[in-house]
Amino acid sequence: MSIARFLPIPAVAVLLLGATPADAACQPSPVLQTRAFVDDGSADPANADADDPAIWVNPRHPEQSVVLGALKEGGLAAFDLSARQIAHMPAPPKPGPGRAPGRFNNVDVIGDLAVVSDRGRDRIRVYRISAGPNVLTDVTDPAAAPVFSATESDVDGQRTAYGLAAGMGRLVVTTQRHEARLALSRLVDKPGGKVGTETITKLDMPATFTLPDGKSWSPCEEPGEGPQFEGTVIDSANRVVYTAQEDVGIWRIPLSEAGFGEPVLIDKVRSFGLPQHYDAATETCVDDGPDPWFGGHWLTADAEGLALDHGTLLASSQGDSRFVRYGRTTVDFRIVAGRHTDSVEHSDGATISTAYLGPRFPRGLLVVHDGERRPAVGDLPTTGFAFVALQDVPGK
């Protein structure tokens, strides 16, 4: 298992060439929204908590492309480009007493395969996507091994597959819940049309950092938890993976079929370097002193969902419900309420397709998780996914 060195962010990073304040940029609105999902046992599907989207582009009829959404214990949903749900795959039930059920966290697409991180069972699940009546078919190898856990008892500890990205042929990068660790796997064809995974390598990332004043700093976490990663995207053209360490910032890591290259921290959350400790009574992090201002400008922790538009990186600044688009000029923006659509808050995941997807999305589509769908269903909070026309998103 290789160990990453911490490389300080350059004074002017390649991605951060300019800046435009958010109030000077257009604030886009969703064109459409999916149905709301409710994280409750009485809902249908039960305990559905929307998290991360992906887009499958229909190669023959792009206007019939499919948007996928991970719903944690609610499984995996498929939507058409009118945001109507057209298919649903449940997460696996508990495999035995005391075992956790399947819990789908992140989803990505390679060719006609949807690849899902099953946080509940520490597996990579695979579903074949079709334009026919059976939109999703489970082709997961029944003998698939856990990604990070050595035994099923380890799986029950839930330090499991969390964030996920797929690309560069059949490579899959997963992050580990509550740990500063990544895994690189490869999809492998199995008998009977099934698809399995084999682990290539794992990479331990920094959990402690040396600040410009020489002090050592670790982000505040609950006892026993490390600074985890989730939002991840592979830039296949440039053979790199971008991954967001929630309380630290965004990393750029070279990627090959053999493993990971040297990680570089390309942007930091604003609270990077802030001295804090965890207060058990309030279950929050409490400041231990003034902010030394070693953090970045754009991201308010958590740094979350990542997506790519022809090499231009988009990131969710979850802590202040903004999005950042890094390019020749870096801009941040909110997704605000539109006609018959809600604003987007506390977004976990994002995905972009730059393909022509019909007259409604002629220049492509941005789909984001919405952590606070309004109005709520009774006393129960709701989540969902929002569709934004890519031409409405500021920055390039």
Disulfide bonds with the S-S distance in Angstrom:
Cys220-Cys285 2.07
